[in-house]
Amino acid sequence: MDMRDGSEYLGPDDGADLGMVPIDWAAFWCEELPPEDYVLEPLVAAGRQTAIYSVAKSGKSLLALDMAAAAACGRSILGQPAQEPVEVMYVDLEMTMADLRERLSDLGYGPDDDLSLLHYYQLPTMPPLDSELGGELLVSIALVHGAKVVVIDTMARAVSGAENDSDTYRSFYAHTGRRLKAAGIALLRLDHMGKDPTQGQRGSSAKVDDVDVVFRMSVDGNRITLHRTHSRIPWVPQEVVIERHEDPVLRHVWDADSVPAGTHEVALLLDDLEVPVDSQTMTAVRTLKAAGKGRRKALVIAAQKYRRTRP
């Protein structure tokens, strides 16, 4: 240990023993970074933390369940082309067994469907997630499952601290959110809107401090609009419009027409440059930049999605 003015200090070697290691800058610049992409497109980015809030009984849990089950089964998520299935962990602190069976049946699932990658914890008895034990337990289980995303439905029931106390959500991040982010596991938090819609989520304003993206969800008939109110990821859409269909089964479909201005232009540029439609976003971004036609990442993501789904 270092000795300064007669006092004892922990040095770098001691910090390493406690899990505190500085960045190795040589390795930092050489390391291949994973592509920035979605785990539940276009709402939940891979490895990032997202919150969706709305008035009670507006269908946010149904939307989350639709995305989670589709991802776990390798089905179409929100009407997009089906992809390889991923492990999903869903912590449900609200619905009963009857509620869940009814909703899955409405979404077209039954006994013959393989839901083994949807690790669903219904009304679990677990330590609160704003505690050390709760965070350690949840993240350990998620790692055992190999989960790419954890859904918490809803936040108010997952913590023990007062909803209006900012320390509650700082503790949640310290014990659960930070651990998930360090493990590269995405998080989707569902929450309720406060009495005053202009004030955002119910409870402390600190709820928005630690998440990467916040969406306010509103419903008009079968049309669902998710408006991005906070974000540290500029390429996530400002607004996502989803149509809820009920025939032949209940499903949610991302409105293909609700794309950012300039999407079709960028799609044509990518066509001209012969960029494959299944290229990673950063490959498309670099190709456009090299051709002197650089565009914002959000537009490139929207354009690639449009190219994959257009007739």
ABEGO torsion letter per residue (X at the ends): XBBBGGBBBBBAAAAAAAGBBBBBAAAAAABBBBBBBBABOAABBBGBBBBBBBBBGAGAAAAAAAAAAAAAAGBBBGGBBBBBBBBBBBBBAABBAAAAAAAAAAAGBBAABBAAABBBBBGBBBBBAABAAAAAAAAAAAAAAGBABBBBOBAAAABABBAABAAAAAAAAAAAAAAAAAAGBBBBBBBBBBABAAAEBBEBAAAAAABABBBBBBBBEABBBBBBABBABAABBABBBBBBBAOABBBBBBBAABBBBGAAAAAAAAAAAGBBAABBAAAAAAAAAAAGABBBAAAAAAAAAAAAABX
